[in-house]
Amino acid sequence: MPEGHTVHRIANTFNSDFCGKKVKVVSPQGRFTQSELVSGKKLTEAKAHGKQLFLHFGKAIIRIHLGIYGKWSFQQFSTTPPDPVGEVRARFLIPNKLADLRGPTACEVIDENQLQEALRKLGPDPLAKDHQGKNLERFLEKAHSSSRSIAELLMNQSVIAGVGNVYRAELLYRARLNPFLAGKKVPKELLESIWLDAQRLMPIGVRTGMMLTREGYLKGKPELADRYYVYKRAGERCRECSGKVVMEVLAARKLYFCPRCQK
Ligand SMILES: [Zn+2]
């Protein structure tokens, strides 16, 4: 599943290529029946919050959540757009460019009130500007009051928006934190350092498109296997203590960690 940095990259692409232009919106597959409500209007802004994307066409807003299978593809063309391939839920067209959306969990037109409601349900996003540390405060409040494990909390979009399985595993490892510790048992300073670490790491993802979480490997384009401390490294040696990295299923998602480093 794409993590927040991917969605922020998509928002950046929409802002640079589609913003300020009248966009034809169609649904080649037919399932996005609300496309007529926005088609032909000017895209005024694209905004990401966590894993959700909001495309503003004046007062009408398209809310998109990719979920597990959703994908975007962007194409340039000279005169006529190429025929859609596969199940394209929504196609966004401007002269010479198009964006195809396939397989999202959500793609719907909402209004300003519904937007506010959607945003209220989401926790703070480490990739958003944090005015006076309000987002950090909200994260601390939510995480520190919960008896759920910190590993579950970091995947909970109402606690922190945009973190997925890769960043979750890597943030916990970098904090040398036991993933099963309840949020309320994690010292506030440590929760704060996780938030700050997410604010440090996730922009690298937005910039490069890669989730690079190892210090010293943050340049160039390292192999996938070299990018992480623990994610998808079950059975391999920990890079720091040479103990074994393990995988456990927690709340139906795979959790990778080093039991020796993360006591
Ligand atoms: Zn270790």
Residues whose N, C-alpha, C, O or C-beta is under 5 A from the ligand:
A	BS01	ZN	C238 E240 C241 S242 G243 C258 R260 C261
